Protein backbone atom coordinates (compact mmCIF):
# COMPACT_ATOMS: atom_id res chain seq x y z
CA UNK A 1 0.00 0.00 0.00
CA UNK A 2 2.87 2.31 0.85
CA UNK A 3 4.39 1.60 -2.59
CA UNK A 4 1.11 2.56 -4.31
CA UNK A 5 0.94 5.86 -2.39
CA UNK A 6 4.53 6.61 -3.42
CA UNK A 7 3.73 5.97 -7.09
CA UNK A 8 0.59 8.12 -6.93
CA UNK A 9 2.54 10.92 -5.27
CA UNK A 10 5.17 10.83 -8.03
CA UNK A 11 2.48 10.89 -10.72
CA UNK A 12 0.77 13.85 -9.08
CA UNK A 13 4.07 15.75 -8.92
CA UNK A 14 4.71 15.07 -12.61
CA UNK A 15 1.21 16.31 -13.55
CA UNK A 16 1.72 19.45 -11.45
CA UNK A 17 5.08 20.14 -13.11
CA UNK A 18 3.55 19.71 -16.56
CA UNK A 19 0.73 22.10 -15.67
CA UNK A 20 3.26 24.65 -14.48
CA UNK A 21 5.04 24.44 -17.83
CA UNK A 22 1.77 25.15 -19.62
CA UNK A 23 0.87 28.10 -17.39
CA UNK A 24 1.14 31.35 -19.41
CA UNK A 25 4.23 33.36 -18.50
CA UNK A 26 6.18 36.21 -20.10
CA UNK A 27 6.89 34.11 -23.19
CA UNK A 28 3.16 33.51 -23.64
CA UNK A 29 2.05 37.05 -22.83
CA UNK A 30 -0.66 38.61 -24.95
CA UNK A 31 0.53 40.14 -28.23
CA UNK A 32 1.59 43.78 -27.88
CA UNK A 33 -0.88 45.95 -29.81
CA UNK A 34 0.02 49.33 -28.29
CA UNK A 35 1.74 51.71 -30.74
CA UNK A 36 4.48 54.11 -29.65
CA UNK A 37 3.56 57.73 -29.04
CA UNK A 38 3.88 60.12 -31.97
CA UNK A 39 7.27 61.88 -32.29
CA UNK A 40 6.99 65.55 -31.33
CA UNK A 41 8.88 68.78 -32.09
CA UNK A 42 9.98 67.61 -35.55
CA UNK A 43 12.25 70.35 -36.92
CA UNK A 44 15.07 71.05 -39.36
CA UNK A 45 18.50 71.37 -37.76
CA UNK A 46 20.73 72.18 -40.74
CA UNK A 47 20.26 72.79 -44.47
CA UNK A 48 22.92 73.22 -47.14
CA UNK A 49 22.90 72.95 -50.93
CA UNK A 50 22.79 69.14 -50.95
CA UNK A 51 22.35 68.07 -47.32
CA UNK A 52 19.79 68.47 -44.53
CA UNK A 53 19.47 67.18 -40.97
CA UNK A 54 16.18 66.84 -39.10
CA UNK A 55 15.51 66.01 -35.44
CA UNK A 56 12.61 65.35 -33.07
CA UNK A 57 11.78 64.57 -29.46
CA UNK A 58 11.73 60.90 -28.47
CA UNK A 59 8.59 58.77 -28.51
CA UNK A 60 7.70 56.36 -25.71
CA UNK A 61 6.41 52.80 -25.89
CA UNK A 62 5.13 50.26 -23.36
CA UNK A 63 7.81 47.81 -24.51
CA UNK A 64 10.59 50.31 -23.87
CA UNK A 65 12.16 49.55 -27.27
CA UNK A 66 11.51 51.35 -30.54
CA UNK A 67 13.09 52.69 -33.72
CA UNK A 68 12.27 55.58 -36.03
CA UNK A 69 11.55 55.62 -39.75
CA UNK A 70 12.25 58.87 -41.60
CA UNK A 71 11.00 59.04 -45.21
CA UNK A 72 11.96 61.78 -47.68
CA UNK A 73 10.22 62.49 -50.98
CA UNK A 74 12.95 62.27 -53.63
CA UNK A 75 12.27 62.83 -57.35
CA UNK A 76 12.86 59.10 -57.85
CA UNK A 77 10.30 58.23 -55.14
CA UNK A 78 10.18 57.89 -51.34
CA UNK A 79 13.38 56.90 -49.56
CA UNK A 80 13.26 55.62 -45.96
CA UNK A 81 15.99 55.44 -43.34
CA UNK A 82 15.53 53.54 -40.06
CA UNK A 83 17.52 54.39 -36.95
CA UNK A 84 17.45 54.32 -33.15
CA UNK A 85 18.49 57.99 -32.99
CA UNK A 86 16.15 60.97 -32.84
CA UNK A 87 17.81 62.69 -35.80
CA UNK A 88 18.47 61.83 -39.43
CA UNK A 89 20.66 63.30 -42.16
CA UNK A 90 19.87 63.18 -45.88
CA UNK A 91 22.53 63.81 -48.53
CA UNK A 92 22.72 63.87 -52.31
CA UNK A 93 19.89 66.41 -52.53
CA UNK A 94 19.30 68.97 -55.28
CA UNK A 95 20.11 72.60 -54.59
CA UNK A 96 17.11 74.93 -54.41
CA UNK A 97 14.64 72.03 -54.15
CA UNK A 98 11.82 71.61 -51.59
CA UNK A 99 11.54 68.29 -49.77
CA UNK A 100 9.07 66.80 -47.31
CA UNK A 101 10.24 64.39 -44.60
CA UNK A 102 7.85 62.30 -42.49
CA UNK A 103 8.83 60.53 -39.28
CA UNK A 104 7.10 57.77 -37.32
CA UNK A 105 8.05 55.49 -34.43
CA UNK A 106 7.97 51.70 -34.72
CA UNK A 107 8.22 49.19 -31.87
CA UNK A 108 9.62 45.66 -32.14
CA UNK A 109 6.13 44.16 -32.33
CA UNK A 110 5.45 46.08 -35.53
CA UNK A 111 3.18 48.72 -34.00
CA UNK A 112 3.53 52.10 -35.72
CA UNK A 113 2.81 55.57 -34.41
CA UNK A 114 1.10 58.34 -36.33
CA UNK A 115 3.60 60.09 -38.61
CA UNK A 116 4.53 63.78 -38.52
CA UNK A 117 6.04 65.79 -41.38
CA UNK A 118 8.28 68.79 -41.98
CA UNK A 119 9.31 70.64 -45.14
CA UNK A 120 12.58 72.33 -46.03
CA UNK A 121 14.19 73.88 -49.11
CA UNK A 122 17.88 73.35 -49.83
CA UNK A 123 19.99 76.42 -50.52
CA UNK A 124 19.92 77.65 -54.13
CA UNK A 125 23.10 77.89 -56.17
CA UNK A 126 24.19 81.48 -56.78
CA UNK A 127 27.06 80.92 -59.19
CA UNK A 128 28.11 78.66 -62.05
CA UNK A 129 29.38 75.10 -61.46
CA UNK A 130 33.03 74.18 -62.03
CA UNK A 131 33.99 74.18 -65.68
CA UNK A 132 34.34 70.77 -67.30
CA UNK A 133 37.95 69.52 -67.04
CA UNK A 134 39.60 69.76 -70.48
CA UNK A 135 42.50 68.11 -72.25
CA UNK A 136 42.35 64.73 -70.49
CA UNK A 137 45.56 63.07 -71.65
CA UNK A 138 48.19 60.47 -71.00
CA UNK A 139 51.74 61.44 -70.08
CA UNK A 140 54.51 59.29 -71.53
CA UNK A 141 58.19 58.84 -70.80
CA UNK A 142 60.17 57.06 -73.54
CA UNK A 143 56.88 55.88 -75.02
CA UNK A 144 55.64 54.37 -71.72
CA UNK A 145 52.47 55.70 -70.06
CA UNK A 146 53.37 57.16 -66.65
CA UNK A 147 50.42 59.37 -65.67
CA UNK A 148 46.94 60.64 -66.54
CA UNK A 149 46.52 64.43 -66.46
CA UNK A 150 43.98 67.16 -67.30
CA UNK A 151 43.63 70.93 -67.23
CA UNK A 152 42.18 72.46 -64.04
CA UNK A 153 38.56 73.50 -63.75
CA UNK A 154 37.60 77.10 -63.02
CA UNK A 155 35.40 77.56 -59.98
CA UNK A 156 34.79 80.16 -57.28
CA UNK A 157 35.62 77.81 -54.42
CA UNK A 158 37.34 74.54 -53.60
CA UNK A 159 37.39 71.84 -56.24
CA UNK A 160 38.42 68.18 -56.45
CA UNK A 161 38.35 65.63 -59.27
CA UNK A 162 37.07 62.11 -59.84
CA UNK A 163 38.77 59.99 -62.51
CA UNK A 164 36.48 57.17 -63.64
CA UNK A 165 36.20 54.31 -66.10
CA UNK A 166 32.49 53.90 -66.75
CA UNK A 167 30.79 53.64 -63.35
CA UNK A 168 34.04 52.68 -61.58
CA UNK A 169 35.94 55.39 -59.71
CA UNK A 170 39.66 55.03 -60.40
CA UNK A 171 40.89 57.94 -58.30
CA UNK A 172 39.60 60.90 -56.26
CA UNK A 173 42.10 63.73 -55.95
CA UNK A 174 42.53 67.46 -55.44
CA UNK A 175 45.31 67.44 -58.06
CA UNK A 176 45.09 67.48 -61.86
CA UNK A 177 47.33 64.46 -62.33
CA UNK A 178 47.49 60.86 -61.10
CA UNK A 179 50.37 58.51 -61.78
CA UNK A 180 49.97 55.04 -63.23
CA UNK A 181 51.92 53.69 -60.27
CA UNK A 182 49.33 55.15 -57.89
CA UNK A 183 46.46 53.76 -59.97
CA UNK A 184 47.99 50.27 -59.85
CA UNK A 185 49.54 50.08 -56.39
CA UNK A 186 47.82 52.74 -54.25
CA UNK A 187 44.30 52.98 -55.67
CA UNK A 188 44.42 49.35 -56.90
CA UNK A 189 41.88 50.43 -59.52
CA UNK A 190 43.60 49.29 -62.74
CA UNK A 191 45.55 46.21 -63.78
CA UNK A 192 48.85 46.15 -65.66
CA UNK A 193 48.15 45.45 -69.32
CA UNK A 194 44.50 46.49 -69.05
CA UNK A 195 42.84 48.94 -71.43
CA UNK A 196 40.55 51.59 -69.93
CA UNK A 197 38.38 54.39 -71.26
CA UNK A 198 38.58 57.18 -68.70
CA UNK A 199 36.76 60.43 -67.99
CA UNK A 200 37.24 63.08 -65.30
CA UNK A 201 34.71 65.28 -63.52
CA UNK A 202 35.22 68.22 -61.16
CA UNK A 203 33.37 68.51 -57.84
CA UNK A 204 32.99 71.95 -56.31
CA UNK A 205 32.01 72.91 -52.77
CA UNK A 206 28.86 71.17 -51.55
CA UNK A 207 28.90 68.60 -54.34
CA UNK A 208 28.58 71.13 -57.18
CA UNK A 209 29.35 68.96 -60.22
CA UNK A 210 30.93 69.97 -63.51
CA UNK A 211 30.25 68.27 -66.79
CA UNK A 212 32.09 65.06 -67.66
CA UNK A 213 35.22 65.39 -69.80
CA UNK A 214 35.75 63.89 -73.21
CA UNK A 215 36.89 60.24 -72.87
CA UNK A 216 40.47 59.02 -73.09
CA UNK A 217 41.37 55.40 -73.85
CA UNK A 218 44.76 54.15 -72.61
CA UNK A 219 46.50 50.83 -72.01
CA UNK A 220 48.30 50.40 -68.71
CA UNK A 221 51.90 49.14 -69.17
CA UNK A 222 52.49 45.49 -68.37
CA UNK A 223 55.37 46.46 -66.09
CA UNK A 224 54.82 49.33 -63.66
CA UNK A 225 57.68 50.23 -61.29
CA UNK A 226 56.69 50.03 -57.63
CA UNK A 227 58.78 53.15 -56.94
C-alpha positions in Angstrom: 0.0 0.0 0.0 2.9 2.3 0.9 4.4 1.6 -2.6 1.1 2.6 -4.3 0.9 5.9 -2.4 4.5 6.6 -3.4 3.7 6.0 -7.1 0.6 8.1 -6.9 2.5 10.9 -5.3 5.2 10.8 -8.0 2.5 10.9 -10.7 0.8 13.8 -9.1 4.1 15.7 -8.9 4.7 15.1 -12.6 1.2 16.3 -13.6 1.7 19.5 -11.5 5.1 20.1 -13.1 3.5 19.7 -16.6 0.7 22.1 -15.7 3.3 24.6 -14.5 5.0 24.4 -17.8 1.8 25.1 -19.6 0.9 28.1 -17.4 1.1 31.4 -19.4 4.2 33.4 -18.5 6.2 36.2 -20.1 6.9 34.1 -23.2 3.2 33.5 -23.6 2.1 37.0 -22.8 -0.7 38.6 -24.9 0.5 40.1 -28.2 1.6 43.8 -27.9 -0.9 45.9 -29.8 0.0 49.3 -28.3 1.7 51.7 -30.7 4.5 54.1 -29.6 3.6 57.7 -29.0 3.9 60.1 -32.0 7.3 61.9 -32.3 7.0 65.6 -31.3 8.9 68.8 -32.1 10.0 67.6 -35.5 12.2 70.3 -36.9 15.1 71.1 -39.4 18.5 71.4 -37.8 20.7 72.2 -40.7 20.3 72.8 -44.5 22.9 73.2 -47.1 22.9 73.0 -50.9 22.8 69.1 -51.0 22.3 68.1 -47.3 19.8 68.5 -44.5 19.5 67.2 -41.0 16.2 66.8 -39.1 15.5 66.0 -35.4 12.6 65.4 -33.1 11.8 64.6 -29.5 11.7 60.9 -28.5 8.6 58.8 -28.5 7.7 56.4 -25.7 6.4 52.8 -25.9 5.1 50.3 -23.4 7.8 47.8 -24.5 10.6 50.3 -23.9 12.2 49.5 -27.3 11.5 51.4 -30.5 13.1 52.7 -33.7 12.3 55.6 -36.0 11.5 55.6 -39.8 12.2 58.9 -41.6 11.0 59.0 -45.2 12.0 61.8 -47.7 10.2 62.5 -51.0 12.9 62.3 -53.6 12.3 62.8 -57.4 12.9 59.1 -57.8 10.3 58.2 -55.1 10.2 57.9 -51.3 13.4 56.9 -49.6 13.3 55.6 -46.0 16.0 55.4 -43.3 15.5 53.5 -40.1 17.5 54.4 -36.9 17.5 54.3 -33.2 18.5 58.0 -33.0 16.1 61.0 -32.8 17.8 62.7 -35.8 18.5 61.8 -39.4 20.7 63.3 -42.2 19.9 63.2 -45.9 22.5 63.8 -48.5 22.7 63.9 -52.3 19.9 66.4 -52.5 19.3 69.0 -55.3 20.1 72.6 -54.6 17.1 74.9 -54.4 14.6 72.0 -54.1 11.8 71.6 -51.6 11.5 68.3 -49.8 9.1 66.8 -47.3 10.2 64.4 -44.6 7.9 62.3 -42.5 8.8 60.5 -39.3 7.1 57.8 -37.3 8.0 55.5 -34.4 8.0 51.7 -34.7 8.2 49.2 -31.9 9.6 45.7 -32.1 6.1 44.2 -32.3 5.4 46.1 -35.5 3.2 48.7 -34.0 3.5 52.1 -35.7 2.8 55.6 -34.4 1.1 58.3 -36.3 3.6 60.1 -38.6 4.5 63.8 -38.5 6.0 65.8 -41.4 8.3 68.8 -42.0 9.3 70.6 -45.1 12.6 72.3 -46.0 14.2 73.9 -49.1 17.9 73.3 -49.8 20.0 76.4 -50.5 19.9 77.7 -54.1 23.1 77.9 -56.2 24.2 81.5 -56.8 27.1 80.9 -59.2 28.1 78.7 -62.0 29.4 75.1 -61.5 33.0 74.2 -62.0 34.0 74.2 -65.7 34.3 70.8 -67.3 37.9 69.5 -67.0 39.6 69.8 -70.5 42.5 68.1 -72.2 42.3 64.7 -70.5 45.6 63.1 -71.6 48.2 60.5 -71.0 51.7 61.4 -70.1 54.5 59.3 -71.5 58.2 58.8 -70.8 60.2 57.1 -73.5 56.9 55.9 -75.0 55.6 54.4 -71.7 52.5 55.7 -70.1 53.4 57.2 -66.7 50.4 59.4 -65.7 46.9 60.6 -66.5 46.5 64.4 -66.5 44.0 67.2 -67.3 43.6 70.9 -67.2 42.2 72.5 -64.0 38.6 73.5 -63.7 37.6 77.1 -63.0 35.4 77.6 -60.0 34.8 80.2 -57.3 35.6 77.8 -54.4 37.3 74.5 -53.6 37.4 71.8 -56.2 38.4 68.2 -56.5 38.3 65.6 -59.3 37.1 62.1 -59.8 38.8 60.0 -62.5 36.5 57.2 -63.6 36.2 54.3 -66.1 32.5 53.9 -66.8 30.8 53.6 -63.3 34.0 52.7 -61.6 35.9 55.4 -59.7 39.7 55.0 -60.4 40.9 57.9 -58.3 39.6 60.9 -56.3 42.1 63.7 -55.9 42.5 67.5 -55.4 45.3 67.4 -58.1 45.1 67.5 -61.9 47.3 64.5 -62.3 47.5 60.9 -61.1 50.4 58.5 -61.8 50.0 55.0 -63.2 51.9 53.7 -60.3 49.3 55.2 -57.9 46.5 53.8 -60.0 48.0 50.3 -59.9 49.5 50.1 -56.4 47.8 52.7 -54.2 44.3 53.0 -55.7 44.4 49.3 -56.9 41.9 50.4 -59.5 43.6 49.3 -62.7 45.6 46.2 -63.8 48.9 46.1 -65.7 48.2 45.5 -69.3 44.5 46.5 -69.1 42.8 48.9 -71.4 40.5 51.6 -69.9 38.4 54.4 -71.3 38.6 57.2 -68.7 36.8 60.4 -68.0 37.2 63.1 -65.3 34.7 65.3 -63.5 35.2 68.2 -61.2 33.4 68.5 -57.8 33.0 71.9 -56.3 32.0 72.9 -52.8 28.9 71.2 -51.5 28.9 68.6 -54.3 28.6 71.1 -57.2 29.4 69.0 -60.2 30.9 70.0 -63.5 30.3 68.3 -66.8 32.1 65.1 -67.7 35.2 65.4 -69.8 35.7 63.9 -73.2 36.9 60.2 -72.9 40.5 59.0 -73.1 41.4 55.4 -73.9 44.8 54.2 -72.6 46.5 50.8 -72.0 48.3 50.4 -68.7 51.9 49.1 -69.2 52.5 45.5 -68.4 55.4 46.5 -66.1 54.8 49.3 -63.7 57.7 50.2 -61.3 56.7 50.0 -57.6 58.8 53.2 -56.9 
